[in-house]
Amino acid sequence: MSRRLKIKAKRESGVSKKKLLKYLWLFCILCILWFLYINTPDSVLYAKTGVLRWLPFVIIFIALPYCVVQFIRSIWVNSSVWPLGIASATALIVGPTFGIVSEWQKLEDLSLHGATTQGIVIEKWETGKGKKEWLFVSKYTVDGETYTTFSIPDKENRFSLGDTLHIRYSTKNPDNSEIVELEHY
C-alpha cells in the first residue's frame, strides 16, 4: 500500500471514530435522562442518607453537563464557550424538572399504594438565621420495620417531641411517606 493510501485510510478511520464518539455521548445523555425521568429506582428516589441520596445531584450537575460538553465538542470542533453554557443550561433545566417529576411520582405512588399508620415525633429543631422555622422528624413502623420521615417543616410550630401523627406511606415502598396533618399546609 502506498503512503498516500495509508494516510487516507488513517484519516477515514479517525473520522469514523469521531462519528462513533458523537453517538456514544448522545447515547450517554439519553441514558441519563431515561434514568432520571423514567426509571429512577425507589432506593435512590427516597434515600434519606448515604451515597444514594446524593446520586441524582451528582448525575444532574456533574455527569450530565460533562456528557453534554463532550457531545457538543464532538459536533463543533472549534467551539469555546458554547459547550459550557449549554451544559450549564441543561443542568439548570433538568434539575428543577427532575424535582417536579419525582414529586409527582411520589404522590402518584402514595395515591395508588397508600396506607396510613401512626407515627411519633422523635426530633425537633429550629432553623437558624433570618426567618426562623421549625423542622421535625418522625418515625413509624410498617410490618415490624421502623422508618423515619425526611425533616419536615412545621411552620406553625404545632408539634412537640412525642406527639402522635398520622403518616401515609406507600405499601410498595414504605420510605415514601407524608404527614397527613400537613397535607393542606
Sequence and secondary structure as in RCSB ss.txt:
>XXXX:A:sequence
MSRRLKIKAKRESGVSKKKLLKYLWLFCILCILWFLYINTPDSVLYAKTGVLRWLPFVIIFIALPYCVVQFIRSI
WVNSSVWPLGIASATALIVGPTFGIVSEWQKLEDLSLHGATTQGIVIEKWETGKGKKEWLFVSKYTVDGETYTTF
SIPDKENRFSLGDTLHIRYSTKNPDNSEIVELEHY
>XXXX:A:secstr
  HHHHHHHHHHHHHHHHHHHHHHHHHHHHHHHHHHHT   HHHHT  SSHHHHHHHHIIIIIHHHHHHHHHHHH
 TT SSHHHHHHHHHHHHHHHHHHHHHHHHHHHHHHHHEEEEEEEEEEEEE  SSS  EEEEEEEEETTEEEE  
 EEETT    TT EEEEEEESS TT EEEGGGTT 
